């Protein structure tokens, strides 16, 4: 689920935070970094659970409508296509999702059920829902396609949900795009077998990614003074004090990858950090950072300091 770019972003944010607070407790900051990454998985779980709760809310809505004293014929015999959506039912029956939600005591949708109601209302009023409910029967493929479209076009962009997530944990806003992408990928892979033991995606693709997070963080911090010296002289029109702190963190991380991570190609490193700069720093930062990294990488290559192994890594 977690990409290397998002790991880099998390490390960059931690380095920036350390600079702002002048913290030098490496062990404490490393624990906070890993905790912050783990919190992203909690966001993934509650957003999956949100889909389950919306289905339950819709089912409860239909049950209450049927009990009305002056219920209409439509209310007495409602279209249950949405509440019987096979993909939603598969999510509700998923044992790992249940266990994780219970283990972590993640009952936010019970405490803040009004957001479930808001999203159900938005779904019910959408053209996607009206088209879907125009018939009473559906195939598994139609159920899945509908849920994917509803998630992408109604749930994920919902302003109220966005505000709620931002209020719960500020760092979750940066995590939301990758979490939403992970949910879409997972939904696309759901099959009609309704396997309740189906495993959820893991936070880290493998143990190497977790090791990478720790190593890029530690090695950048421990070699920070040396890397700062490398920046000197590459910015003739800029003093160190005038370089944005976020840009410094990005450049130091890139230098760290140049010399401390032999298996990562130089082009990959530069491209990744330029994309991060475009998203998180000032409008001109990517051009500025590209110039510095290009000079440093060429200088390292000429001096033999560029520590890369394997073909195509230079």
HELIX and SHEET records of a PDB file:
HELIX    1   1 UNK A    4  UNK A   21  1                                  18    
HELIX    2   2 UNK A   26  UNK A   66  1                                  41    
HELIX    3   3 UNK A   73  UNK A   76  1                                   4    
HELIX    4   4 UNK A   86  UNK A   93  1                                   8    
HELIX    5   5 UNK A   95  UNK A  103  1                                   9    
HELIX    6   6 UNK A  108  UNK A  111  1                                   4    
HELIX    7   7 UNK A  113  UNK A  124  1                                  12    
HELIX    8   8 UNK A  127  UNK A  132  1                                   6    
HELIX    9   9 UNK A  140  UNK A  150  1                                  11    
HELIX   10  10 UNK A  151  UNK A  155  3                                   5    
HELIX   11  11 UNK A  159  UNK A  168  1                                  10    
HELIX   12  12 UNK A  172  UNK A  189  1                                  18    
HELIX   13  13 UNK A  207  UNK A  222  1                                  16    
HELIX   14  14 UNK A  224  UNK A  231  1                                   8    
HELIX   15  15 UNK A  240  UNK A  242  5                                   3    
HELIX   16  16 UNK A  245  UNK A  260  1                                  16    
HELIX   17  17 UNK A  266  UNK A  280  1                                  15    
HELIX   18  18 UNK A  285  UNK A  303  1                                  19    
END                                                                             
